[in-house]
Amino acid sequence: QVQLVESGGGLVEAGGSLTLSCKVSTSIFRPDRMGWYRQASGKQRELVAYFTVGGTRTYADFAKGRFTIPRDNARNTVSLEMNGLKPEDTAIYYCYYRGGRPFDVLKEFWGQGTQVTVSS
């Protein structure tokens, strides 16, 4: 079973930066897609960014130019570098993992969420 452990959330001032990290515990690391979602108070969960097994990265419009999934991730991890943070970025951020071949194909796994609060 795939388990995701997140870290890096906290309080940051507007305009500041924060990096989230997600460590994957599994017998074999074979995602076809992995990345981040977020959910603000009173809002639905929304995609932030993800990468595919082929290395393609996709970003939500609000994340483009500010958030990055770095190239140099450690094995079995995915990070999210957030810059130029705004109060509207305040949300719970969730790591996710979608299984690829040959095991857990298209099965989705979620982290517990980590709170990011941006003060003005």
C-alpha positions in Angstrom: 0.0 0.0 0.0 1.3 3.4 -0.9 1.6 5.9 2.0 2.3 9.6 1.6 3.8 11.7 4.3 3.8 15.5 3.9 5.8 18.2 5.6 6.8 21.8 5.2 3.5 23.6 5.8 3.3 26.6 8.1 2.8 30.3 8.4 4.5 32.7 6.0 4.2 36.3 5.2 2.7 37.5 1.9 5.4 37.7 -0.8 7.4 35.0 1.0 8.3 31.5 0.0 7.6 28.0 1.3 8.6 24.5 0.2 6.4 21.5 0.8 7.7 17.9 0.6 6.0 14.6 0.2 7.7 11.3 1.0 6.3 8.2 -0.6 6.5 4.9 1.3 5.9 1.9 -0.9 7.5 -1.4 -1.9 8.1 0.0 -5.4 7.9 3.6 -6.6 5.9 3.4 -9.8 3.6 6.4 -10.2 2.2 7.5 -13.5 1.3 10.9 -12.0 2.2 12.7 -8.8 1.7 16.2 -7.4 -0.3 18.5 -5.3 -3.8 19.7 -4.7 -5.1 22.2 -2.2 -8.4 23.1 -0.5 -9.2 26.5 1.0 -11.9 27.1 3.5 -15.3 27.1 1.9 -13.8 26.0 -1.4 -13.5 22.7 -3.3 -10.3 20.9 -3.7 -8.3 22.0 -6.7 -5.3 21.0 -8.6 -2.1 22.9 -8.0 0.5 21.0 -10.1 1.5 17.5 -11.1 4.1 15.6 -13.1 3.8 12.5 -15.1 6.1 9.4 -15.4 7.4 11.0 -18.6 8.5 14.1 -16.7 5.8 16.4 -18.0 4.7 19.1 -15.6 1.3 20.7 -15.5 0.4 23.7 -13.4 -2.9 25.4 -12.5 -3.2 28.9 -13.8 -2.8 30.4 -10.3 0.4 28.5 -9.9 2.1 29.3 -13.1 5.2 31.4 -12.6 5.1 31.1 -8.8 5.0 27.4 -7.9 7.4 24.8 -9.1 7.9 21.1 -8.8 11.7 21.0 -8.8 13.7 18.9 -11.2 16.1 17.6 -8.6 13.7 15.7 -6.3 15.1 13.0 -4.1 14.0 9.5 -4.9 10.5 8.6 -3.8 9.7 12.3 -3.0 8.0 15.2 -4.6 8.3 18.8 -3.5 6.5 22.0 -4.2 8.4 25.3 -4.2 6.0 28.2 -3.7 7.2 31.8 -4.2 5.4 35.1 -4.1 2.8 33.7 -1.8 -0.5 35.5 -1.5 -3.1 35.4 1.3 -5.4 33.6 -1.2 -2.9 30.7 -1.3 -4.0 29.9 2.3 -5.2 26.3 2.2 -4.6 22.7 3.1 -2.2 21.3 0.6 -2.5 17.6 -0.3 0.1 15.3 -1.9 -1.3 12.7 -4.3 0.0 9.7 -6.2 -1.5 7.8 -9.0 -0.2 4.3 -9.6 1.3 3.3 -12.9 2.4 0.0 -14.5 2.7 -2.7 -13.4 1.0 -2.3 -10.0 -1.8 -0.1 -8.6 -2.6 1.1 -12.1 -4.6 4.3 -12.0 -5.3 3.9 -8.2 -5.1 7.2 -6.4 -3.5 7.8 -3.0 -3.6 11.0 -0.9 -1.5 12.5 1.9 -3.1 13.8 5.1 -2.7 17.4 4.1 -0.5 20.2 5.5 -1.7 23.6 6.3 -0.3 26.6 4.6 -1.2 30.0 6.0 -0.2 33.2 4.3 -0.5 36.4 6.3 -0.9 39.9 4.9 
